[in-house]
Amino acid sequence: MFVRATASTPRRKKPHAPHPLARPIKREPGPVRVVGISATAQDPANRVFSTSEALLEVALAHAREKLNCPTKLIKLAELKFRACEGYYSKSAQACTWPCSITRWMLPTR
């Protein structure tokens, strides 16, 4: 056996409380649904072949055809993100509206 079930080093970081917006994970009845998110950074007008996106499409086809799962492919490059959308901060106080990134974009009175 090459995998050890116990840690080789002691834990240094203490457990922390769950995020205030966290909710319990609950599996609803029904089929497993599979989503593939392509984060390939491409200009949709000047696309080139993406091996990672092609592999993702093969995986989704397998889930759909062999496992009979509903699938959906989301290509982030084709979505329109407004300022600040798609960004994340580990600080809950930093991710409020308006944040320092978008404050300059607000209309002045």
C-alpha positions in Angstrom: 0.0 0.0 0.0 1.5 3.3 -1.1 -1.2 5.6 0.2 -1.2 6.6 3.9 -4.5 7.3 5.6 -3.0 9.4 8.3 -1.2 12.7 7.8 2.6 12.7 7.8 2.7 16.2 9.4 0.5 17.7 12.0 -2.2 20.2 11.0 -1.1 23.8 11.5 -4.2 25.7 10.6 -7.1 25.6 13.0 -10.6 24.7 11.7 -12.7 27.8 10.9 -16.4 28.6 11.0 -18.4 28.0 7.8 -19.0 31.0 5.5 -22.0 33.1 6.5 -23.7 32.3 3.1 -22.9 28.6 3.2 -25.8 26.2 3.0 -26.0 22.5 3.6 -25.4 20.3 0.5 -28.6 18.3 -0.1 -29.0 15.9 -3.0 -32.5 16.2 -4.6 -34.1 13.2 -6.3 -33.6 12.9 -10.0 -30.8 12.1 -12.5 -27.2 13.3 -12.0 -26.7 16.5 -14.1 -23.3 17.2 -15.5 -22.0 20.7 -16.4 -18.7 21.4 -18.1 -17.2 24.8 -17.7 -14.6 25.8 -20.4 -12.3 28.5 -19.0 -10.3 28.6 -22.2 -9.4 32.3 -22.7 -10.1 32.9 -26.4 -11.5 35.6 -28.5 -14.7 34.2 -29.9 -14.1 36.1 -33.2 -10.7 34.5 -33.7 -11.0 31.0 -32.3 -8.3 28.4 -32.5 -8.6 24.7 -31.7 -8.6 24.2 -27.9 -7.5 20.7 -26.8 -8.9 21.2 -23.3 -12.3 22.3 -24.6 -12.3 19.3 -27.0 -11.6 16.9 -24.2 -14.3 18.5 -22.1 -16.8 17.9 -25.0 -15.7 14.3 -25.2 -16.3 13.9 -21.4 -19.7 15.5 -21.7 -20.6 13.3 -24.6 -19.6 10.2 -22.6 -21.8 11.3 -19.6 -24.7 12.0 -22.0 -24.5 8.8 -24.1 -23.1 6.2 -21.8 -24.4 7.3 -18.4 -27.6 8.9 -19.7 -27.0 12.2 -17.8 -28.3 15.6 -18.9 -25.3 17.8 -19.8 -24.5 21.4 -20.4 -21.4 23.1 -21.7 -20.7 26.7 -20.6 -17.9 28.6 -22.4 -16.8 31.5 -20.3 -15.2 33.2 -23.3 -18.6 33.6 -24.9 -20.2 35.2 -21.8 -20.3 39.0 -21.2 -19.0 39.9 -17.8 -19.6 43.5 -16.5 -17.0 45.2 -14.3 -16.4 43.3 -11.1 -18.4 40.2 -12.1 -16.3 37.1 -12.2 -13.9 38.4 -9.6 -13.6 37.0 -6.1 -12.0 38.1 -2.9 -11.5 35.9 0.2 -12.5 38.9 2.2 -16.3 39.2 2.5 -15.9 42.9 3.3 -14.0 43.5 0.0 -16.8 42.0 -2.2 -19.5 44.6 -1.6 -21.1 47.0 -4.0 -19.5 49.4 -4.9 -16.1 48.0 -4.5 -12.8 49.7 -5.1 -12.7 48.4 -8.7 -16.1 49.7 -9.7 -16.4 52.8 -7.5 -14.8 55.0 -10.3 -17.5 53.8 -12.7 -20.5 55.1 -10.8 -22.1 58.2 -12.2 -21.4 61.4 -10.2 -24.2 63.6 -9.1 
